[in-house]
């Protein structure tokens, strides 16, 4: 097998990872619901980290 074939096959194996997938809530099982909750919590943590730090200047600091 040539190098390019190995690379393209390896790329194809990883192409499906990290993709968003859709599912209907009525078809969701317990694992799906738990994954949704973990995703929601991760999004909240990420949003919290991205909030800008507001600097408040006091009159006595000038």
KOLLUMBA-869193 format. One record per atom (N, C-alpha, C, O, CB): y, z negated, x negated; residue in one letter. Coordinates in pm, whole numbers. Glycine has a CB too. Layout:
REM KOLLUMBA-869193
+--------+--------+--------+------+
|     c2 |     c3 |     c1 | rest |
+--------+--------+--------+------+
|      Y |      Z |      X |    A |
...
+--------+--------+--------+------+
This chain:
REM KOLLUMBA-869193
+--------+--------+--------+------+
|     c2 |     c3 |     c1 | rest |
+--------+--------+--------+------+
|   -118 |      0 |    -85 |    X |
|      0 |      0 |      0 |    X |
|    123 |      0 |    -89 |    X |
|    131 |    -78 |   -183 |    X |
|      1 |   -122 |     96 |    X |
|    217 |     86 |    -59 |    X |
|    339 |     96 |   -139 |    X |
|    435 |    -18 |   -111 |    X |
|    424 |    -89 |    -11 |    X |
|    407 |    227 |   -112 |    X |
|    528 |    -35 |   -202 |    X |
|    625 |   -143 |   -190 |    X |
|    708 |   -130 |    -63 |    X |
|    734 |   -230 |      5 |    X |
|    716 |   -146 |   -312 |    X |
|    751 |     -9 |    -31 |    X |
|    835 |      9 |     88 |    X |
|    759 |    -25 |    216 |    X |
|    817 |    -79 |    309 |    X |
|    888 |    153 |     96 |    X |
|    629 |      6 |    220 |    X |
|    550 |    -28 |    338 |    X |
|    539 |   -179 |    355 |    X |
|    547 |   -230 |    467 |    X |
|    411 |     34 |    329 |    X |
|    520 |   -252 |    244 |    X |
|    512 |   -398 |    250 |    X |
|    644 |   -457 |    297 |    X |
|    646 |   -550 |    378 |    X |
|    474 |   -455 |    112 |    X |
|    753 |   -403 |    246 |    X |
|    884 |   -455 |    286 |    X |
|    910 |   -430 |    433 |    X |
|    958 |   -519 |    503 |    X |
|    995 |   -391 |    202 |    X |
|    879 |   -310 |    482 |    X |
|    906 |   -280 |    622 |    X |
|    815 |   -361 |    713 |    X |
|    857 |   -403 |    821 |    X |
|    888 |   -130 |    649 |    X |
|    690 |   -384 |    671 |    X |
|    599 |   -465 |    752 |    X |
|    647 |   -610 |    755 |    X |
|    644 |   -674 |    860 |    X |
|    456 |   -457 |    696 |    X |
|    692 |   -661 |    640 |    X |
|    741 |   -797 |    634 |    X |
|    866 |   -810 |    720 |    X |
|    883 |   -909 |    791 |    X |
|    770 |   -839 |    489 |    X |
|    953 |   -710 |    714 |    X |
|   1074 |   -711 |    797 |    X |
|   1036 |   -711 |    945 |    X |
|   1097 |   -783 |   1024 |    X |
|   1164 |   -590 |    764 |    X |
|    938 |   -632 |    983 |    X |
|    894 |   -624 |   1122 |    X |
|    837 |   -757 |   1169 |    X |
|    855 |   -794 |   1285 |    X |
|    790 |   -512 |   1139 |    X |
|    768 |   -830 |   1081 |    X |
|    711 |   -959 |   1118 |    X |
|    821 |  -1060 |   1148 |    X |
|    805 |  -1145 |   1236 |    X |
|    621 |  -1012 |   1006 |    X |
|    933 |  -1052 |   1076 |    X |
|   1042 |  -1147 |   1094 |    X |
|   1148 |  -1099 |   1192 |    X |
|   1238 |  -1175 |   1226 |    X |
|   1105 |  -1176 |    961 |    X |
|   1138 |   -977 |   1237 |    X |
|   1242 |   -920 |   1323 |    X |
|   1254 |   -995 |   1455 |    X |
|   1363 |  -1002 |   1512 |    X |
|   1215 |   -774 |   1349 |    X |
|   1145 |  -1050 |   1505 |    X |
|   1148 |  -1118 |   1633 |    X |
|   1197 |  -1261 |   1626 |    X |
|   1224 |  -1321 |   1730 |    X |
|   1013 |  -1117 |   1693 |    X |
|   1209 |  -1316 |   1509 |    X |
|   1252 |  -1455 |   1497 |    X |
|   1403 |  -1465 |   1520 |    X |
|   1478 |  -1371 |   1494 |    X |
|   1215 |  -1512 |   1358 |    X |
|   1444 |  -1580 |   1570 |    X |
|   1584 |  -1611 |   1594 |    X |
|   1649 |  -1519 |   1696 |    X |
|   1771 |  -1501 |   1694 |    X |
|   1660 |  -1603 |   1466 |    X |
|   1571 |  -1462 |   1783 |    X |
|   1627 |  -1380 |   1890 |    X |
|   1641 |  -1466 |   2015 |    X |
|   1561 |  -1556 |   2041 |    X |
|   1538 |  -1256 |   1919 |    X |
|   1745 |  -1438 |   2091 |    X |
|   1760 |  -1504 |   2220 |    X |
|   1661 |  -1441 |   2317 |    X |
|   1644 |  -1319 |   2321 |    X |
|   1905 |  -1492 |   2273 |    X |
|   1597 |  -1525 |   2394 |    X |
|   1505 |  -1475 |   2496 |    X |
|   1550 |  -1531 |   2630 |    X |
|   1608 |  -1639 |   2638 |    X |
|   1357 |  -1516 |   2464 |    X |
|   1522 |  -1457 |   2732 |    X |
|   1558 |  -1499 |   2866 |    X |
|   1433 |  -1535 |   2943 |    X |
|   1326 |  -1478 |   2921 |    X |
|   1637 |  -1390 |   2940 |    X |
|   1446 |  -1631 |   3033 |    X |
|   1337 |  -1665 |   3122 |    X |
|   1396 |  -1715 |   3252 |    X |
|   1510 |  -1759 |   3256 |    X |
|   1242 |  -1770 |   3059 |    X |
|   1319 |  -1708 |   3356 |    X |
|   1364 |  -1755 |   3486 |    X |
|   1334 |  -1904 |   3497 |    X |
|   1223 |  -1948 |   3464 |    X |
|   1295 |  -1676 |   3601 |    X |
|   1430 |  -1982 |   3542 |    X |
|   1411 |  -2127 |   3555 |    X |
|   1290 |  -2160 |   3643 |    X |
|   1220 |  -2259 |   3618 |    X |
|   1536 |  -2192 |   3613 |    X |
|   1265 |  -2079 |   3743 |    X |
|   1151 |  -2109 |   3830 |    X |
|   1017 |  -2091 |   3757 |    X |
|    915 |  -2142 |   3802 |    X |
|   1155 |  -2018 |   3954 |    X |
|   1018 |  -2019 |   3645 |    X |
|    896 |  -2002 |   3566 |    X |
|    889 |  -2097 |   3446 |    X |
|    790 |  -2096 |   3372 |    X |
|    887 |  -1859 |   3517 |    X |
|    992 |  -2179 |   3427 |    X |
|    998 |  -2268 |   3311 |    X |
|    897 |  -2382 |   3325 |    X |
|    880 |  -2440 |   3432 |    X |
|   1139 |  -2326 |   3294 |    X |
|    830 |  -2411 |   3213 |    X |
|    740 |  -2525 |   3212 |    X |
|    810 |  -2642 |   3142 |    X |
|    926 |  -2631 |   3104 |    X |
|    605 |  -2490 |   3140 |    X |
|    740 |  -2752 |   3126 |    X |
|    800 |  -2872 |   3066 |    X |
|    850 |  -2845 |   2924 |    X |
|    956 |  -2893 |   2887 |    X |
|    699 |  -2986 |   3065 |    X |
|    774 |  -2770 |   2846 |    X |
|    816 |  -2738 |   2709 |    X |
|    946 |  -2657 |   2708 |    X |
|   1032 |  -2678 |   2623 |    X |
|    705 |  -2661 |   2635 |    X |
|    958 |  -2564 |   2803 |    X |
|   1080 |  -2484 |   2814 |    X |
|   1200 |  -2573 |   2846 |    X |
|   1307 |  -2558 |   2787 |    X |
|   1065 |  -2375 |   2921 |    X |
|   1181 |  -2666 |   2939 |    X |
|   1290 |  -2755 |   2978 |    X |
|   1331 |  -2846 |   2863 |    X |
|   1450 |  -2873 |   2843 |    X |
|   1248 |  -2839 |   3100 |    X |
|   1233 |  -2894 |   2787 |    X |
|   1263 |  -2978 |   2671 |    X |
|   1338 |  -2897 |   2565 |    X |
|   1430 |  -2949 |   2501 |    X |
|   1133 |  -3037 |   2611 |    X |
|   1299 |  -2773 |   2546 |    X |
|   1366 |  -2687 |   2448 |    X |
|   1511 |  -2660 |   2492 |    X |
|   1601 |  -2657 |   2408 |    X |
|   1290 |  -2554 |   2430 |    X |
|   1532 |  -2640 |   2620 |    X |
|   1668 |  -2620 |   2671 |    X |
|   1754 |  -2743 |   2645 |    X |
|   1871 |  -2730 |   2606 |    X |
|   1664 |  -2588 |   2821 |    X |
|   1698 |  -2860 |   2667 |    X |
|   1773 |  -2983 |   2644 |    X |
|   1806 |  -3001 |   2496 |    X |
|   1918 |  -3040 |   2462 |    X |
|   1694 |  -3103 |   2695 |    X |
|   1711 |  -2972 |   2408 |    X |
|   1738 |  -2980 |   2264 |    X |
|   1846 |  -2881 |   2224 |    X |
|   1932 |  -2913 |   2142 |    X |
|   1610 |  -2955 |   2183 |    X |
|   1843 |  -2763 |   2281 |    X |
|   1943 |  -2662 |   2251 |    X |
|   2081 |  -2706 |   2298 |    X |
|   2180 |  -2687 |   2228 |    X |
|   1904 |  -2529 |   2317 |    X |
|   2086 |  -2764 |   2417 |    X |
|   2214 |  -2813 |   2471 |    X |
|   2271 |  -2923 |   2381 |    X |
|   2390 |  -2924 |   2352 |    X |
|   2195 |  -2865 |   2615 |    X |
|   2185 |  -3015 |   2338 |    X |
|   2230 |  -3123 |   2251 |    X |
|   2278 |  -3069 |   2116 |    X |
|   2377 |  -3118 |   2061 |    X |
|   2118 |  -3225 |   2229 |    X |
|   2208 |  -2971 |   2062 |    X |
|   2249 |  -2911 |   1935 |    X |
|   2384 |  -2841 |   1949 |    X |
|   2469 |  -2849 |   1860 |    X |
|   2142 |  -2810 |   1885 |    X |
|   2405 |  -2772 |   2061 |    X |
|   2533 |  -2707 |   2086 |    X |
|   2646 |  -2809 |   2091 |    X |
|   2754 |  -2786 |   2038 |    X |
|   2528 |  -2626 |   2217 |    X |
|   2621 |  -2922 |   2156 |    X |
|   2723 |  -3026 |   2165 |    X |
|   2756 |  -3083 |   2027 |    X |
|   2873 |  -3105 |   1995 |    X |
|   2677 |  -3139 |   2258 |    X |
|   2654 |  -3105 |   1944 |    X |
|   2678 |  -3155 |   1809 |    X |
|   2760 |  -3055 |   1729 |    X |
|   2852 |  -3093 |   1656 |    X |
|   2545 |  -3185 |   1736 |    X |
|   2728 |  -2928 |   1743 |    X |
|   2799 |  -2824 |   1669 |    X |
|   2945 |  -2814 |   1714 |    X |
|   3035 |  -2801 |   1631 |    X |
|   2730 |  -2689 |   1688 |    X |
|   2968 |  -2821 |   1844 |    X |
|   3104 |  -2817 |   1895 |    X |
|   3185 |  -2937 |   1847 |    X |
|   3303 |  -2925 |   1815 |    X |
|   3104 |  -2811 |   2048 |    X |
|   3121 |  -3051 |   1842 |    X |
|   3188 |  -3173 |   1797 |    X |
|   3231 |  -3160 |   1651 |    X |
|   3339 |  -3205 |   1614 |    X |
|   3096 |  -3295 |   1814 |    X |
|   3148 |  -3098 |   1569 |    X |
|   3179 |  -3079 |   1427 |    X |
|   3291 |  -2978 |   1406 |    X |
|   3362 |  -2984 |   1306 |    X |
|   3054 |  -3034 |   1352 |    X |
|   3308 |  -2887 |   1499 |    X |
|   3406 |  -2781 |   1483 |    X |
|   3543 |  -2816 |   1538 |    X |
|   3636 |  -2737 |   1525 |    X |
|   3357 |  -2656 |   1548 |    X |
|   3557 |  -2933 |   1600 |    X |
|   3686 |  -2972 |   1653 |    X |
|   3782 |  -2997 |   1538 |    X |
|   3746 |  -3062 |   1440 |    X |
|   3674 |  -3097 |   1743 |    X |
|   3904 |  -2946 |   1549 |    X |
|   4000 |  -2965 |   1440 |    X |
|   4042 |  -3111 |   1428 |    X |
|   4051 |  -3183 |   1528 |    X |
|   4122 |  -2877 |   1461 |    X |
|   4068 |  -3152 |   1307 |    X |
|   4117 |  -3287 |   1283 |    X |
|   4268 |  -3283 |   1299 |    X |
|   4337 |  -3205 |   1233 |    X |
|   4076 |  -3340 |   1141 |    X |
|   4319 |  -3367 |   1386 |    X |
|   4461 |  -3369 |   1414 |    X |
|   4525 |  -3477 |   1328 |    X |
|   4484 |  -3593 |   1329 |    X |
|   4489 |  -3394 |   1565 |    X |
|   4625 |  -3437 |   1255 |    X |
|   4699 |  -3530 |   1171 |    X |
|   4821 |  -3581 |   1245 |    X |
|   4901 |  -3503 |   1296 |    X |
|   4740 |  -3463 |   1037 |    X |
|   4832 |  -3712 |   1252 |    X |
|   4947 |  -3773 |   1318 |    X |
|   5037 |  -3831 |   1211 |    X |
|   4995 |  -3916 |   1132 |    X |
|   4904 |  -3882 |   1421 |    X |
|   5160 |  -3784 |   1210 |    X |
|   5255 |  -3834 |   1111 |    X |
|   5337 |  -3946 |   1173 |    X |
|   5386 |  -3935 |   1285 |    X |
|   5347 |  -3721 |   1060 |    X |
|   5350 |  -4053 |   1098 |    X |
|   5433 |  -4165 |   1142 |    X |
|   5569 |  -4154 |   1077 |    X |
|   5583 |  -4097 |    969 |    X |
|   5367 |  -4301 |   1108 |    X |
|   5668 |  -4209 |   1143 |    X |
|   5803 |  -4206 |   1088 |    X |
|   5811 |  -4273 |    951 |    X |
|   5888 |  -4229 |    865 |    X |
|   5900 |  -4273 |   1184 |    X |
|   5733 |  -4377 |    929 |    X |
|   5739 |  -4449 |    802 |    X |
|   5663 |  -4378 |    690 |    X |
|   5668 |  -4422 |    575 |    X |
|   5685 |  -4588 |    821 |    X |
|   5593 |  -4270 |    721 |    X |
|   5517 |  -4196 |    619 |    X |
|   5597 |  -4080 |    560 |    X |
|   5550 |  -4015 |    467 |    X |
|   5388 |  -4143 |    679 |    X |
|   5714 |  -4054 |    611 |    X |
|   5791 |  -3939 |    566 |    X |
|   5870 |  -3969 |    445 |    X |
|   5941 |  -3881 |    395 |    X |
|   5881 |  -3891 |    673 |    X |
+--------+--------+--------+------+
